[in-house]
Amino acid sequence: MNQPHSESSRKSARLTPREGSDAPVNGSSDAAVLIVDDEFAFAGMLKTLLELERFVALIAGNPETALRLMSKHHFDAAILDVRLGERTAAPIADALDERGIPFIFLTGYSDLDELPQRLRQHPCLAKPVPPQVLIEQVKTLTARHKASVRSS
């Protein structure tokens, strides 16, 4: 099982802006969030927004990169765009469910019907989402995940 980076490594390292970087991340929060969106400019904006709220964030633009990052890093929550090019985020959502990591879908379309029924109970926010609404959702997810980890 992967261990999160130490507090000192988070403070001394900076994440490079390229998608899927495995570099240690900058931030002082213990809450790490995976952002999966194929629109890199939008994903970068989400990353900046989360970092301003002291979250640690990594970006993946496709399912393969997301699954690779999940195998190397601990995440407390994820934000998934439903559509990733011609594919959906279903494989990532399934992997997050298997690991007990909460997530929300964020989409510019009403395309939840493209997802298997088992994934449709997860929260979904429509783009554009007010920043504070997204932050509150992520705070709720990360708090729930940390509480479940402490109780297990």
N, C-alpha and C positions, 0 to 999 in steps of 0.2 A: 504494500500500500504506500502511495506517495505521501511524503510529509510536506506540509507547507513550508515555505521559505521562512527563515528566522527573521525576527523583527529588524535586526541590524542589516541583513542582506536586502530587505525591502527598502530601507532608507538609503542605502548606498548605491543601489543599482537603478537604472532607468530602462523602461521597456522601449525598444526601438519601435518606430511607428509602422513597421511592415506587418502585414497580416500573418498570423500564425507564429509569431516569434516565440521562442522558448526561453527568452531572456528573463531573468528575475524581474519582478515588477516593483514599481515605485508606489509607496503608500504606507499608511500606518494602521489601517484597519485590518482586522483579522478576516473580514468578509471578502472573499474572492468571487468574482462574477465572470462567467463566460458569455461573450456576446457573439452570436452567430447570425451574420447578415451578409449577403453578397453585394450590398451597396457599401463599399468601403468608406466613402465620405460620411454616410449616415452612421455607420458603425464607429467611426472615429469620433464623431460628435457624441455618441452615447458613452464611449469610453471616457472622454473628457468630462462629461456631466457626472459620471459615477466617481471619477477620481476627485472631482471637486467636493464630493460628499464623503471622501476618504475611503472609498472602496478600492479594491485592487481589481483590475479588469484586463482580460485578454480577448483578442478578436480572432474569429475564424470566419472565413468567407465561404466555406463549403463543408459538407459532412466529414470528409476525410481529415481535414485539418482539425475540425472540432473534436473528433474522436481521438486523434493523436494527442491534442492538448489535454483531453480528459484522462488519457493514460499516464500523463506526466505530471499533472498538477491537481491539487485539491481545489474544488469549487464548492461554494456554499449556495449558489443559485446560478441560473442562466436566463438569458433573454434570447429567444429564438425567432427569427423571421420564418414564417411558414413556408414561403417559396424561396428556394435557393436555385435560381436559374430554372432548369427544367425539372428539378427534383424538389422534394419537400424535406422538412426537418424531422420527419418521422423517425429515422434511424437514430438521430441524436436524442430526441425525446425519449425513445425507448431505453437508450443507454443511461440517460439521466434518471429515469424511473427505476431502473435496475439498481442504481447506486443510491437511491433515496435522495437525490438532489432535486429540490423544487425548481420550477421554471415557469416562465410566462411566454406566451406567444405574442409577438408584435408584428402586425401585418398591415399593409396598405390595401389589402383586398379582403373580401368576405369569403375567404377560401378555406375555412376550417373543414368544409365538407370534403376536401382533398385528403384530410388526415383520417387514419383509422378511428373508429368510434371510441376506442379505449383512451385516446389522447385528447378528445374533445372536452373533457371535464376540467382541463387545466385553464387557468386564467388567460384571456386574450385581450390585448389592447390594440386599438386601431390607430394607425399612423394618420396624421400626426398626433402624437400624444403630448399633453402638457408635461413639461419636465418634472414638475412636482408630483404629478400622479405616478409617473414611472418610478421616481425615487421612492415614494411611499410603498409601492408594490414590491420593489427590490428589498427595502428594509424589512417588510413583513416576511418575505420569503427567506431572507438570510437569518432573521431571528428565529423563525420556525425551524430551520435546518439546524442551527446551533443548539436549540433546545432539545431537538430529537437526538443529536449526537451526544449531548451531556447526559441524557436520561438512559442511553443504551450502554 
